[in-house]
Amino acid sequence: MNARVLAVALLTAASVASAQLKSLETDDLQLVYFGSESYLVPHVARCFENALAAHKKLFDYTPSEKVTVLLHDFGDSGNAAASAVPNDRILVTIAPFSYVFEVVLGNERMNWVMNHELVHILAVDKAANRDKTYRKLFGGKVTPSSENPLSMVYSYFTTPRLYAPSWYQEGAAVFMETWRTGGLGRAMGAYDEMVFRTKVADNAEIYDLVGLASAATKLDFQTGVNAYLYGTRFMSYLTLTYGPEKVIKWVARTEDSKPGYGAQFEAVFGEPLPTVWSRWIAWEGSFQTENLDRLRQYPLTAYRRVTESALGSVSRAQLDRRTNTLYLAVYSPGQVSHLASIDLTKGTMKKLCEVKGPTLFSVASIAFNPESHTLFYTTNNNDYRGLRGIDVATGHSRTYMSDDRIGGLTFNAADRSLWGVRTYNGISTLVRIPSPYTEWQQVHSFDYGTDLYDIDISPDGKRLVAALTKPSGNQSLVIMDTTSLLAGSVSYEVLSDFENSSPANFVFSPDGRYLYGSSFYSGVSNVYRVDLETKDVQVITNADTGYFRPVPLSGDDVLAFRYTGKGFLPVIISPQPAEKVNAIIFLGQKVVESYPIVKEWKLPPPSSIDLAPMIRSEAPYSPFATLKKRSLYPIVEGYKNYGAIGMRLNLADTIGYDRLNMSASYTPNTELPADQRFHFKAAYSYLGWKLIGTYNYANFYDLFGPTKRSFKGYSLGMEYKRYLIYDQPNRTLDWAFDVAGFGGLDRLPGYQNVPVTATRLGVANVSIGYKHERSSLGSVEPEKGISWRATLNDNYAVSQNFPKLQFDLNLGMPLPISHSSVWLYASAGAAAGDPDQPYGNFYFGGFGNNYVDDKEYRRYHEPGSFPGVKIDQISGHNYTKALLELNLPPIVFKHLGTASLFANWASLALFAGGIVTNPADSNLRQSYYDAGAQLDIRLVGLSLHQFTISFGYASAFQGGRKISDEFMASFKIPFYE
């Protein structure tokens, strides 16, 4: 998972609880946790020490520092993220993993996580002498900073393997995690086999290196997991072809290794990476053809399509038998995730409402009450889930519960209750939600590591069926008596032991006699039927790709979802007990047979670790106590029209709560007055607070282009921001304030062309803002939604107050063509105080982009921009402003560039706007209009850096005539804090 995204969410949520943090330390570990997670701490520490000891031996690795592991419960699905820059750090969401489609195999998750994430750490942290020299020179492992783009160069010098692509990083981690856990990983995963087998069956493209990093991130419905799929597959192929020793040598940074992953590949394998990648694609085609031939030795199950095209990712489906309508949640490229209905008689599909916060594979959890026509569904499925419902007859929707953290919904027709599985503090709890669905009742909480999922209740409400997974990875299909459950007796009957395969989505037939579900038990996902009277389990399909989530229809027909390269296709089958179903050959199986040594990589159980002698301390965690130097490096800055050279010092605590950055530079040009040649900035941040001081503030981007941010004089300010609503992934409400004092000014800060009438200035701002903008899968910009911000500002100068009020509103809606939209950007402001003073006016003008920049590439969205005229050319005591924008569908490039530098997409926007200043005063009123276009091209360099090249043109008009125009060209540096 993207470490930056998780860290932002974590720090925000932790802002109310930082005082609760505790830590346990060993020689190699700093384990930070909240008090409620203390029961997990010994187990997590043992898993860490167990995995690290094995990785040290295999990779000849010694960590450069203690690895900080932060446990938290800020999400309903288990996850983890690792970073070795600026320090070694792993963030772990302790919730159970999702077992959907066996994308993650059943396994004890902390053991699995530590094996996986420590590979990420060592792949970047492990250093050759060259890297160590640079780390000494630059004071540590340098984090890229957009304030000082030279830091990107220093970062590469200190941690070159940070700049390997995600497929390399994830492929290495998944490959090792699989064999460390005895084969319970995706290198032996049936889902991965299905993905590539289907590509061959459909004659679909297996991406080359550039296509994987470019087109696969925008056009593929599996955009979030392709790095895992391809990386794991390629690592396994290399192992089969060249042996595991060479794969280890490629991943490990050793003294004789090359810094870059590509150069090191050629040094190890003797051929360029693209050549071997192409050879793997050809091999994959032959390998999967053999598997397809094996499967087709017996008759494949016939099917008929319900819809013409695949739907992308889908949820479990619910059938209204009275209307023959299927309900489900859908998530695919070009569409915002939503609930949909499918008329099974006509094959027509209708959108019902959006689903906020979908998961990639299962979208959301849904359940259906046919009596009230209510389709229940979960929201925020990657965070704290909520429960909503929609009346499918009227379209009216409502919220029942927020942050209830309940998923896996099923409806009990006998008493109209909902049942589900709640996640809290790493524990799975079976719950019942009686009508009116505003409160839940605990039925049973399972021990840590034992998880219940994919539940269903019989038509008479007496039995509950579920998949049960144990810490060992063993998974069973179980059935329970609901009356006994509600009485507190938790016992179950095992209907079938599926070993390490998931018994997925088993549901009752209408008469309650049979269960229908699917499993990868044979290596291919087929539909299984369980006779509850005889307990006989039969496979009733023979698939060459895979069938999932069956729904029994009338008679013997079953609706199922057939896997295709475009997602899941709803089909109807008339299944019969399969005479025989062949198993496939796994690539991982061939690896084991050819190189049995990988079996020796399996770790002993974490319980074998004697933790007590390893513990060095147990105490509350203090961010300030761990604040230390992370890097120190030279910088270049711009001050007005001059260049400056200097140094930047970065300090931070181990989990990123406390940060202190200081930079000092000097302009040697004697044309600049002596009192303006020294420049300084210091910024201290702690969660939502920030303290900033400057002296003759300089900025790197003043070296390039028309917009200047530097200013003469000194300043001291404080900022604070707090979220009142943090409803991820895309809905927030925040309030913020900042105060600052300035002295020695010659220009108004933020307005480079506006001279001041006093050298001292006090500024205070308070604002409140709401944002709810959404995008479809594969988008490059938000495609619909609303955001607004109200700001009250006061400038104090020349012994006067100059208050101003500003309101900004953005509204967007999608167009019928995928990834196209229309947006309105509106703004209005009013000021009090003397309009002849510069402090009491608003200023507008220009695109705002520098030739090299780090701000938003579409700066013309900002209230102070007005393309077509000069910067700060338009001013007014009050104003109204609006801009209408048309975003055309982007062009996604598949093969434009190399793996080290390629073009991802190009997007064109057309816009037209207008502004009226001093509208209430006919003597001062001024009206301007503009129209223009901007072309943006996304480039990706060294796998990590996302640059944007922008070209813009706009003409400005006044009084019906053109008064000026503006050309803009900009190269945007990716934003790093």
Buried (B, 14 or more C-beta within 10 A) or exposed (E): BEBEEBBBBBBBBBBEEBEEBBBBBBEBBBBBBBEBBEEBBBBBBBBBBBBBBBBBEBBEBEBBBBBBBBBBBBBBBBBBBBBBBBBBBBBBBBBBBBBBBBBBBBBBBBBBBBBBBBBBBBBBBBBBEBBEEBBEEBBBBBBBBBBBBBBBEBBBBBBBBBBBBBBBBBBBBBBBBBBBBBBBBBBBBBBBBBBBBBBBBEEEBBBBBBBBBBBBBBBBBBBBBBBBBBBBBBBBBBBBBBBBEBBBBBBBBBEEBBBBBBBBBBBBBEEEBBEBBBEBBEBBBEBBEEBBEBBEEEEEBEBEEBBEEBBBBBBBBBBBEEBBBBBBBBBBBBBBBBBBBBBBEEEEBEEBBBBBBBBBBBBBBBBBBBEEBBBBBBBBBBBBBBBBBBBBEEEEBEEBBEEBBBBBBBBBBEEBBBBBBBBBBBBBBBBBBBEEBEEBEEBBBBEBBBBBBBBBBBBEBBBBBBBBBBBEBBBBBBBBBBEBBEEEEBEBEEBBEBEBBBBBBBBBBEEBEBBBBBBBBBBBBBBBBBEBEEEEBBBBBBBBBBBBBBBBBEEEBBBBBBBBBBBBBBBBBBBEEBEEBBEBBBBBBBBBEBBEEBEEBBBEEBEEBEBEEBBEEEEEBBBEEBBBEBBBBBBBBBBBEBBBEBBBBBBBBBBBBBBBBBBBBBBEEEEBEEEBBBBBBBBBBBBBEBBBBBBBBBBBBBBBBBBBBBBBBBBBBBBBBBBEEBBBBBBBBBBBBBBBBBBBBEBBBEBBBBEBEBEBBBBBBBBBBBBBBBBBBBBBBBBBBBBBBBBBBBBBBBEBBBBBBBBBBBBBEBBEEBBBBBBBBBBBBBBBBBBEBBBBBBBBBBBBBBBBBBBBBBBBBBBBBBBBBBBBBBBBBBBBBBBBBBBBBBEBBBBBBEBBBBBBBBBBBEBBBBBBBBBEEEEEEBEBBBBBBBBBBBBBBBBBBBBBBBBBBBBBBBEEEEBBBBEBBBBBBBEBB
